[in-house]
């Protein structure tokens, strides 16, 4: 990535606030920021799993607050005085049961975070959005495509995206939005496809598949961390970027990559689950804009990313608990 030296120079000693830092992408970002010498503040809820960040270092400050509470968020901004904010927090839940919470969380967080940037306009905000903001499309998605989500998770993310985009344009705020495609790698939730397939390779248990063909754009988490940092320091602000590998892979492709890396055969259970609204025969990112404007491109192909993930799992026996028969969760 062409901006590696700029990032290395920009982060030491700077105050960085991360929401969702105890989640999948957040844990990888926190470790990178700490290694770079940033003063890291992680915003968490009271129920967050703080044991997952205790090994990061003494320079990590934990700030407990609710993104839905504007007053408590303002207090966190006052205490941390962030130069950079990475908003990675996202609610989880079944669309049918949690649709209102999914939407309210994203919209309230967008309103409250942009409100804090109006108080501190020098602060730079990078928002993790989702490919689910787009509707189904056989061609690679471009940032100029209409947002037409078919899930409530996508609706919440798309509504927030519009708030960030409009606030950046009208208030000259430093906000970049990254529409992440299917991120995988260390610290990924245990019931998603790749962790399930890795455990199945060593346990011999079958991997349950959905009934319909599914293809996604898989992007390794360290490549996502690269572009989060690039988007934070970039002179280009107020933009949306698609973040993926630029290629799409089926679930069978993922299992085959695990088999190739482990040398073990995996048994598949086709049609074990019905498809969900987020499942699509095609979902791929056009990443030309991120390449041209942020100087970013993925450093890992699928084979190397899967191999790195398996290596991490082998060195982390504490994350091998969980039920291999859980349905893979797709974000």
NUFIDO-641100 format. One record per residue (C-alpha): x, y, z. Coordinates in Angstrom, 1 decimal, always signed. Layout:
PT      u      v      w
PT      X      Y      Z
...
! end
This chain:
PT      u      v      w
PT   +0.0   +0.0   +0.0
PT   +1.5   +3.3   -1.1
PT   +0.6   +5.2   +2.1
PT   +2.3   +2.9   +4.6
PT   +5.0   +5.4   +5.5
PT   +2.4   +8.2   +5.9
PT   +0.3   +6.1   +8.2
PT   +3.3   +5.0  +10.3
PT   +4.2   +8.7  +10.7
PT   +0.6   +9.8  +11.4
PT   -0.4   +7.5  +14.3
PT   +2.3   +7.6  +17.0
PT   +1.1   +9.6  +20.0
PT   -2.3  +10.5  +18.4
PT   -5.6   +9.9  +20.2
PT   -7.7   +7.4  +18.5
PT  -11.2   +6.4  +19.5
PT  -12.6   +3.0  +18.3
PT  -16.2   +2.0  +18.6
PT  -16.9   -1.8  +18.4
PT  -13.3   -2.4  +19.5
PT  -14.1   -5.8  +21.1
PT  -15.7   -7.1  +17.9
PT  -14.1   -8.9  +15.0
PT  -12.6   -6.1  +12.9
PT  -12.1   -3.9  +16.0
PT   -9.8   -6.4  +17.7
PT   -7.5   -6.5  +14.7
PT   -7.5   -2.7  +14.3
PT   -6.8   -2.1  +18.0
PT   -3.8   -4.4  +17.9
PT   -2.4   -2.6  +14.8
PT   -3.0   +0.9  +16.3
PT   -1.3   -0.1  +19.6
PT   +1.7   -1.5  +17.8
PT   +2.0   +1.8  +15.8
PT   +2.2   +3.8  +19.1
PT   -1.2   +5.4  +19.0
PT   -3.0   +6.3  +22.2
PT   -6.1   +4.1  +21.8
PT   -9.4   +4.7  +23.4
PT  -12.0   +1.9  +22.9
PT  -15.7   +2.8  +23.4
PT  -17.6   -0.2  +24.8
PT  -20.9   -1.2  +26.3
PT  -21.0   -2.5  +29.9
PT  -21.6   -6.0  +28.6
PT  -18.7   -6.1  +26.2
PT  -16.1   -8.8  +26.5
PT  -13.1   -6.8  +27.8
PT  -11.0   -9.9  +28.3
PT  -10.4   -9.9  +24.6
PT   -8.5   -6.6  +24.8
PT   -6.6   -7.0  +28.0
PT   -3.5   -8.2  +26.3
PT   -3.2   -5.2  +24.0
PT   -1.2   -3.0  +26.3
PT   -1.3   -0.4  +29.1
PT   -1.8   +2.4  +26.6
PT   -5.4   +1.2  +25.9
PT   -8.1   +3.3  +27.6
PT  -11.6   +1.7  +28.0
PT  -14.5   +4.2  +27.7
PT  -17.9   +2.8  +28.6
PT  -20.7   +4.6  +26.9
PT  -23.8   +4.1  +24.8
PT  -23.8   +5.5  +21.2
PT  -27.5   +6.0  +21.6
PT  -26.9   +8.4  +24.5
PT  -25.6  +11.7  +23.1
PT  -24.5  +13.1  +26.5
PT  -22.4  +10.0  +27.4
PT  -20.8  +10.1  +23.9
PT  -19.9  +13.8  +24.4
PT  -18.2  +12.9  +27.6
PT  -16.1  +10.3  +25.9
PT  -15.1  +12.7  +23.2
PT  -14.2  +15.3  +25.8
PT  -12.0  +12.8  +27.7
PT  -10.3  +11.2  +24.7
PT  -10.0  +14.3  +22.5
PT   -9.7  +12.0  +19.4
PT   -7.7  +12.9  +16.3
PT   -9.3   +9.9  +14.6
PT  -12.5   +8.0  +15.2
PT  -13.1   +4.5  +13.7
PT  -16.8   +3.6  +14.0
PT  -17.0   -0.2  +13.8
PT  -19.8   -0.9  +16.3
PT  -22.8   -2.7  +14.8
PT  -25.8   -4.5  +16.3
PT  -26.4   -8.1  +15.8
PT  -29.7  -10.0  +15.6
PT  -32.2  -11.6  +13.4
PT  -33.8   -9.1  +11.0
PT  -37.4  -10.4  +11.8
PT  -37.0   -9.9  +15.5
PT  -34.6   -7.0  +15.8
PT  -35.4   -4.8  +12.8
PT  -36.2   -1.7  +14.9
PT  -33.1   -2.0  +17.0
PT  -30.9   -2.6  +13.9
PT  -32.2   +0.6  +12.4
PT  -32.3   +2.8  +15.4
PT  -28.8   +2.0  +16.5
PT  -27.2   +2.9  +13.1
PT  -29.2   +6.1  +12.7
PT  -28.7   +7.3  +16.3
PT  -25.0   +6.5  +16.1
PT  -24.7   +8.5  +12.9
PT  -26.6  +11.5  +14.3
PT  -24.6  +11.5  +17.5
PT  -21.2  +11.0  +15.9
PT  -21.7  +13.7  +13.3
PT  -22.9  +16.0  +16.2
PT  -19.6  +15.4  +18.0
PT  -17.6  +16.2  +14.8
PT  -19.4  +19.5  +14.5
PT  -18.0  +20.3  +18.0
PT  -14.5  +19.1  +16.9
PT  -14.4  +19.5  +13.1
PT  -10.7  +18.7  +13.0
PT  -11.5  +15.1  +14.0
PT  -11.5  +12.5  +11.3
PT  -14.1   +9.8  +11.2
PT  -14.0   +6.5   +9.3
PT  -17.2   +4.5   +9.2
PT  -17.5   +0.8   +8.5
PT  -20.6   +0.3   +6.4
PT  -21.7   -2.8   +4.6
PT  -22.1   -4.3   +1.1
PT  -25.7   -5.0   +2.2
PT  -26.5   -1.4   +1.6
PT  -26.7   -2.4   -2.1
PT  -29.4   -4.6   -3.6
PT  -28.7   -7.7   -5.7
PT  -26.6   -7.2   -8.8
PT  -24.9   -9.6  -11.1
PT  -22.2   -6.9  -12.0
PT  -19.6   -5.7   -9.5
PT  -21.1   -2.9   -7.3
PT  -19.9   +0.6   -7.8
PT  -20.2   +3.4   -5.3
PT  -22.5   +5.2   -7.8
PT  -25.0   +2.3   -7.6
PT  -28.3   +3.1   -5.8
PT  -28.6   +1.9   -2.2
PT  -31.5   -0.6   -2.2
PT  -31.0   -2.9   +0.7
PT  -33.1   -6.1   +1.1
PT  -32.4   -6.6   +4.8
PT  -33.0   -4.5   +7.9
PT  -29.2   -4.6   +8.6
PT  -28.7   -3.1   +5.2
PT  -31.5   -0.5   +5.7
PT  -29.9   +0.7   +8.9
PT  -26.4   +0.9   +7.3
PT  -27.8   +2.7   +4.2
PT  -29.7   +5.2   +6.3
PT  -26.6   +6.0   +8.4
PT  -24.5   +6.2   +5.2
PT  -26.8   +8.9   +3.9
PT  -26.6  +10.9   +7.2
PT  -22.7  +10.7   +7.1
PT  -22.6  +11.7   +3.5
PT  -24.9  +14.6   +3.8
PT  -23.2  +15.9   +7.0
PT  -19.8  +15.7   +5.3
PT  -21.1  +17.6   +2.3
PT  -23.0  +20.3   +4.1
PT  -20.8  +20.8   +7.2
PT  -17.4  +20.1   +5.7
PT  -16.8  +17.2   +8.1
PT  -13.9  +14.8   +7.7
PT  -15.9  +11.5   +7.2
PT  -15.1   +8.6   +4.9
PT  -17.4   +5.6   +4.6
PT  -16.1   +2.1   +3.8
PT  -18.7   -0.3   +2.5
PT  -17.2   -3.6   +3.6
PT  -17.9   -6.8   +1.7
PT  -17.4  -10.2   +3.4
PT  -14.6   -9.8   +5.9
PT  -12.9  -12.9   +7.3
PT   -9.8  -13.7   +9.4
PT   -8.6  -13.8  +13.0
PT  -11.2  -13.1  +15.7
PT  -14.1  -13.8  +13.3
PT  -17.3  -15.0  +15.0
PT  -17.1  -18.7  +15.6
PT  -20.4  -19.5  +13.8
PT  -19.5  -18.0  +10.5
PT  -18.6  -20.2   +7.5
PT  -14.8  -20.0   +7.6
PT  -14.3  -20.8  +11.3
PT  -16.9  -23.6  +11.0
PT  -15.1  -25.0   +8.0
PT  -11.7  -24.8   +9.8
PT  -13.0  -26.7  +12.9
PT  -14.7  -29.2  +10.6
PT  -11.4  -29.9   +8.9
PT   -9.9  -31.0  +12.2
PT  -13.0  -32.6  +13.8
PT  -14.5  -34.4  +10.8
PT  -18.0  -33.0  +11.4
PT  -20.0  -31.9   +8.4
PT  -20.4  -28.3   +7.4
PT  -24.1  -27.3   +6.9
PT  -24.8  -25.3   +3.7
PT  -27.8  -23.2   +2.7
PT  -30.0  -24.5   -0.1
PT  -29.3  -21.8   -2.7
PT  -26.0  -21.0   -4.5
PT  -24.2  -18.1   -2.8
PT  -21.2  -16.1   -3.9
PT  -19.6  -13.3   -2.0
PT  -16.5  -11.0   -2.2
PT  -14.2  -12.2   +0.6
PT  -11.7   -9.8   +1.9
PT   -9.0  -10.6   +4.6
PT   -9.3   -8.5   +7.8
PT   -5.7   -7.2   +7.7
PT   -6.4   -5.7   +4.3
PT   -9.5   -4.0   +5.8
PT   -7.3   -2.6   +8.7
PT   -4.9   -1.3   +6.0
PT   -7.7   +0.6   +4.3
PT   -9.3   +1.9   +7.5
PT   -6.0   +3.6   +8.3
PT   -5.5   +4.8   +4.8
PT   -9.0   +6.4   +4.8
PT   -8.3   +8.1   +8.1
PT   -5.2  +10.0   +6.9
PT   -6.2  +10.5   +3.3
PT   -6.7  +14.1   +2.0
PT   -9.7  +12.7   +0.2
PT  -12.7  +13.1   +2.6
PT  -16.5  +12.9   +2.5
PT  -16.4   +9.8   +0.2
PT  -17.8   +6.3   +0.1
PT  -15.6   +3.4   -0.9
PT  -16.2   -0.2   -1.7
PT  -13.8   -2.5   +0.2
PT  -13.5   -6.1   -1.1
PT  -11.1   -8.2   -3.1
PT  -12.7   -7.5   -6.4
PT  -13.5  -11.2   -6.9
PT  -16.4  -13.4   -5.7
PT  -16.2  -16.9   -4.3
PT  -18.8  -19.6   -3.5
PT  -19.1  -21.3   -0.2
PT  -17.7  -24.4   -1.9
PT  -14.6  -22.3   -2.9
PT  -14.1  -21.4   +0.7
PT  -14.3  -25.0   +1.9
PT  -11.9  -26.0   -0.9
PT   -9.4  -23.4   +0.2
PT   -9.5  -24.8   +3.8
PT   -9.1  -28.3   +2.4
PT   -6.1  -27.2   +0.4
PT   -4.4  -25.4   +3.3
PT   -5.0  -28.2   +5.9
PT   -4.7  -31.2   +3.6
PT   -8.0  -32.6   +5.1
PT  -11.3  -33.4   +3.5
PT  -14.4  -31.6   +4.7
PT  -17.9  -33.2   +4.5
PT  -20.6  -30.9   +3.2
PT  -24.3  -31.1   +4.2
PT  -26.1  -29.3   +1.3
PT  -29.5  -27.8   +1.9
PT  -29.2  -28.0   +5.7
PT  -30.7  -24.5   +5.9
PT  -32.9  -22.3   +3.8
PT  -31.5  -19.2   +2.2
PT  -31.8  -15.8   +3.9
PT  -32.6  -12.4   +2.3
PT  -28.9  -11.5   +2.4
PT  -27.9  -14.5   +0.3
PT  -27.2  -13.8   -3.4
PT  -25.9  -15.6   -6.4
PT  -23.5  -12.7   -7.0
PT  -22.0  -10.0   -4.7
PT  -18.7   -8.4   -5.7
PT  -17.0   -5.1   -5.2
PT  -15.6   -2.8   -7.8
PT  -12.6   -1.5   -5.8
PT  -11.2   +0.9   -8.4
PT  -12.2   +4.0   -6.5
PT  -10.3   +2.9   -3.3
PT   -7.3   +2.0   -5.4
PT   -7.2   +5.3   -7.2
PT   -8.1   +7.7   -4.4
PT   -6.8   +5.9   -1.3
PT   -3.8   +4.1   -2.9
PT   -5.1   +0.8   -1.4
PT   -5.3   -2.6   -2.8
PT   -5.6   -6.0   -1.0
PT   -2.3   -7.7   -0.1
PT   -3.9  -11.1   +0.3
PT   -5.6  -13.4   -2.1
PT   -8.1  -16.0   -0.9
PT   -5.5  -18.8   -0.5
PT   -3.1  -16.7   +1.6
PT   -5.8  -15.2   +3.7
PT   -7.3  -18.5   +4.5
PT   -3.9  -19.9   +5.3
PT   -3.1  -17.0   +7.7
PT   -6.5  -17.6   +9.4
PT   -5.8  -21.3   +9.9
PT   -2.4  -20.5  +11.3
PT   -4.0  -18.1  +13.8
PT   -6.6  -20.7  +14.9
PT   -3.9  -23.3  +15.4
PT   -2.1  -20.9  +17.8
PT   -5.3  -20.0  +19.7
PT   -6.8  -23.1  +21.3
PT   -8.9  -20.8  +23.5
PT  -11.1  -19.9  +20.5
PT  -11.9  -23.5  +19.5
PT  -15.0  -23.7  +21.6
PT  -18.4  -23.5  +20.0
PT  -20.8  -25.8  +18.1
PT  -19.6  -26.7  +14.7
PT  -23.2  -27.4  +13.7
PT  -24.2  -23.7  +14.1
PT  -25.5  -22.1  +10.9
PT  -22.9  -19.9   +9.4
PT  -23.8  -16.2  +10.0
PT  -23.4  -14.0   +6.9
PT  -23.0  -10.2   +7.4
! end
